[in-house]
């Protein structure tokens, strides 16, 4: 009997301790998975955003990434300055998915010098670069509530990542390159068999019933990303497709081979899309990436070879 009473007493004490336990603010910070070299960085989810004033701004920033068209699309509530795509159409799961063109290394590496512009760039500049190139829109005020919120969210995702480091799984994976040129004709066959059911036979995407945002974004045409976007480079689009498409593919279980991803990229990026003036990109032409499709080049090779390959000795250049 005494033992039974003692057991009950101990249980009651433990329950009281648990009830009085307060939440440690550290528990609300993003959880990093890059401590083991076998793992990839995965960004924190919405439920990990702190419930305080800072959290309100961070949450708004995530909302802007997820629902950019609601705020800045053709029917935007803040401004009507973009093509209707959302940031997370290119930065999967609000920029948190491993190898999903995520924001894992943004806070740790910016501001930084970018060869494309030939200048130092801040996170704000990088965000506006996407607005202008990927969303075919206009830059937003760097001092606006919306810009501050997006920067706050991106910096919060980078919590715990040491300055200057790039966690495994950040951005887009570099695929092994082929010894042949990427083939748009083969890519079209794969596109029609695998991609068209979501993105449309003519790459038009599927717009939601509200006519404000896309369920599946357009991959070419007037409402898609421009020829100045990062995904217009075949290596970027192929790496993105390999680990993310068809949705919900991930890097653990890709559905396309490397060659299929390269060919799909070749097909999609030969289709018509909005054109930007890229004549000032890479002022030092020696720094141009191997697959950058616009000359002039320091090596004298053609734009066709730079765009489709084979790249041979160029493959080590970024």
HELIX and SHEET records of a PDB file:
HELIX    1   1 UNK A    2  UNK A   20  1                                  19    
HELIX    2   2 UNK A   25  UNK A   28  5                                   4    
HELIX    3   3 UNK A   46  UNK A   48  5                                   3    
HELIX    4   4 UNK A   53  UNK A   66  1                                  14    
HELIX    5   5 UNK A   68  UNK A   72  1                                   5    
HELIX    6   6 UNK A   87  UNK A   89  5                                   3    
HELIX    7   7 UNK A   92  UNK A   95  1                                   4    
HELIX    8   8 UNK A  106  UNK A  109  1                                   4    
HELIX    9   9 UNK A  123  UNK A  133  1                                  11    
HELIX   10  10 UNK A  145  UNK A  157  1                                  13    
HELIX   11  11 UNK A  184  UNK A  190  1                                   7    
HELIX   12  12 UNK A  191  UNK A  195  3                                   5    
HELIX   13  13 UNK A  196  UNK A  199  1                                   4    
HELIX   14  14 UNK A  230  UNK A  232  5                                   3    
HELIX   15  15 UNK A  234  UNK A  244  1                                  11    
HELIX   16  16 UNK A  258  UNK A  268  1                                  11    
HELIX   17  17 UNK A  285  UNK A  287  5                                   3    
HELIX   18  18 UNK A  303  UNK A  308  1                                   6    
HELIX   19  19 UNK A  312  UNK A  316  5                                   5    
SHEET    1   A 2 UNK A 112  UNK A 114  0                                        
SHEET    2   A 2 UNK A 119  UNK A 121 -1                                        
SHEET    1   B 2 UNK A 206  UNK A 207  0                                        
SHEET    2   B 2 UNK A 214  UNK A 216 -1                                        
END                                                                             
